[in-house]
Structure formats: C-alpha cells, structure tokens
C-alpha cells in the first residue's frame, strides 16, 4: 500500500495500535455511505491506541479518491491498496473492514456495510485486550 505522497505504508509503522483497515472505492455506494460511520469511529477512538487506515482499491481513482476521503476523515491514514494487501486481507469484495489487534494479528473482519454499534463493540473488545 502507498500513501498519498507515494511513500510505502506498512502496519509495522502502526505497531502497538489497534488498526481498522477500510478497503473502499468511490464507485462503491455502500463504501461511500459508510464514511460518516468511519469518521465517527475515528473521532470516538482518537485518543486511544487506535488508527483508521483507509485503502482505496481502484487505481483509476487514485489520487483523487484519497484526497476526497482525506477531506471527510482528516485524521485517517489514507492509501492506495496494492494487490498484495487486497489478497492478504481478503478484500475481493468491498466495503471490507479488517480489524487488526495490537499484536498485528487480524481480530475481526467485516464485508459489506457495517453498522456503527457493531464496529464500536468489536474495537472496544480488541483495545481492551
């Protein structure tokens, strides 16, 4: 995965945090409609060991899609997914949310639009470990 400025993006740089990886596309209605939920989640957990990593899966949308999202969720890390990250996290259907624990191990994953209460409960469980 790559950040907006083209630098490599790795979970190793986020070690010690719980990370919610969001695989999305502007062409995906459920992805776009889920953005306010992800913004609320990011705000709720902003002062805890939590990071939101949003990875755009459409090369044709990059970098416009990343800039679009950065305006909506400024504190999130925004990047472009590459084929290895899509394969590693099973993001063949989007939206795909992958919750990674402090230890770097996948704790939970959701495909399709996921409600805020479900995400909050899952994140709380993982942060509390």
N, C-alpha and C positions, 0 to 999 in steps of 0.2 A: 504494500500500500504506500501511497505517496501523499504528502501534504500539499496544500495549495501552492506553496513555493517550490514544489518539486522534490523536497528532501524526503528521505525514507521515513516511514512511520512504523514503529515497532512496539509491541506490547511490553517489551523489555524496558522501554523508557518509562512505562507506567507502573512498574513493579511496586507492589505494596498497596495499590489501589484496586478497588472493585471497578471493573470496566464494563459498560454496556455498549456493545458494538451494534450499530444500526446500519444494515445494508439496505440501500434505498435508491430510488430513481425519481426524477421529476415526472416521468411518464407514468408512474405508478400512483394512481389515485389514493389507495389506502396508505401508501408511504407518506404522501403529502398531507393527508388528513390526520396522520398520527404525529406530525411535527409539533402541534401545540402541547400534546401529552408529553413528548420528549423534552420540550422546553420547560414544562412544569416540573418534570422529574429532575432535570439538571439543576433547576433553582432550589428544589427541596433538599437535594443532597450536596449542594455546592460546598458546604463547609465540612464535609465528611470525606473519608478516603474513597472518593468516587469520581470517575470520569466518564463522560459520554463521548464515544468515538463514532462519528457518522461517516460511513464509506459509500460513496456514490459508485454504482456498478456499471454505469453507462459511459463508455469512453467518449461518445459523441456529445455528451452533456458537459464534459469537463473542459475548462474550469468554471464555466458559467454556473453549473449546478452547485458547486462548492461555495461560490460567492453568494448565491441565492440563499443557501442554508445558513451561512455564517451571519447573514443579516437577521435571521429568525432565531437562532440559538447561538449568540455570540461566544459563550463560554465553552461550547463544544469544540472538540478537535475534529477537523474536517479533512477527509482524504478521499482519494480515489482507490477503490478496491482493484486489486490485480487478480488474475486467475488463481493464483495460489491461495490468497486469502478467501476467495469465494469457495474454493474446494475445501479448504481446511475447516471452514465453519458451516458448510452445508448450505450456502446462500444461493442455491439454484432457483429458489422462489423468493420473491420479496413482497412485502417487507419481511425481513429476517432480523430478529434481535437475538444477540448472543450475550449472555451474562457470564463474565469471567471473574473468578474469585481472586482474592489477594495473592494466592499461590500460582496464578496463571492458568489454572485448570477451569474448563468450562463447567459452570454450575447449573446452567439452565439455558434453554433456547426456545424461542417463540417464532412461529411462521404465521404471517397474516397480521391484520391489525390487532393490537393487544391493548386492553383497557388499562387505565392508569392504576387502579387499585391492585390489579394482578402484578404489574411491574413493581410497584412500591413494596408489596409484600415480599416478592422474590428478592429485591435488592436489600431490604432490611434483614432477611434471613442470612444472606451472604455476608453483609457487612458485620453482622453480629458474631460471626464465627471467629 
